[in-house]
Amino acid sequence: MPLQRKASTILVVDARELRRAAMMGLLSAWADANSIELIAVAPDDAVEATEANANCRMVVFIVGSQSIRARENMQWIKVMRAIAPSAPIVVISDAEDGAEVVSS
């Protein structure tokens, strides 16, 4: 049976492999049910992954306990906006600070 290409892709971006795997596990059943391909990459690989999957419909960027406003994270968000300009970017942070939550 030939492999079917899924209509949409969601890119999961996280520097930590274990967190990427956890997010993939969380989203996989939903993605399969909706014919969405999940691709998990480290930030350094996001550009290449997006170029290979022009149908990127969303980017999930996990920053963990780092500040969303950290210079490196803000630079990555700019890169993700440039490589997937029409895709929403969901930023997931462990921070509980209200100012941090609404900062982006």
N, C-alpha and C positions, 0 to 999 in steps of 0.2 A: 504494500500500500504506500503510495507516495506521501511524503510529508506535506502537510498544508501549512502555508505561511500564514501567520496570524495577522489580523488586520491592523492592530495597534501594538505599540511597545511602551512599556513603562520602564524607565531607567532608575535603578536604585543605586545611589552613590553614597559610599561610606568608606572612610579610611580603614576601618576595622573589619576584618573578614568575618568574624563571629557575628557582629551586629548585622552585616549584610545578609548572612545566612538566616538569621532570625527573622528579618523583614521579609525575605523571600518565602520562608515558611509561613509567615502570617498571611501573605498576599496570594500564595500559589493557588489555593482552591478557588478563590474569587476570580483570579486571572484566567484560569482554565475555563471556568464556567462562562466567561465573557469573551473568550478567544483573544486574550491579551497576552502578549509575550513579555515576560519579566527578564530584565538583564541587570545583573549586579556587577558593579565595578568600583574600583578605588577611584578617587578624584582624578588622579593622573591619567586614567584610562577613559574618562568620560567623553572626551572629544572624539577619540577613535571609535568608541562604541556608538555614538550618535551618528557619526558619518556613515557607519555601516548599517544603520537603521533609521532611515529618513522618516519613518512613520512614528517617531517618538511623540507620544501624546501627553506624557507627564514625566517630571523628574522628581524623585523623592531623595532629598539631600539630608543625611543624618549627620549632625555635628556632635552628638553625644553631650558631654559636659562642658565643651568649649562654648564660648560666647558666640552667638550668631554674628555679633558685631566685630568679632576678631578679624583683623586685616586679611588673613588667609581665607577665612570663610566668605567674607564679602567679595574677595577676588574670584573664588570658585563660583559664587552665585552669578557674578557678571559673566563668567565664561559659559555657564549653563544657559543663561539668558541668550547669549550670542549663538550658541550651537543649536538651541531649540527655542527660537523666539516666540512661537505660538503656543508652546506647552507651559502649563502652570508648573511652578516649582513649589513643592511642599517641603518646608524645612522642619525637621524634627530635632528638638533639643531636649536635654534633660533638665535644663534650667527652670526653676520655679519662680524666678523673679519676674514680676509683672511687667517691668520696663523691658526686659529681655523678650518676653513673649510678643509684645507689640512692636518691636524695634524694626522689623523688616517690612 
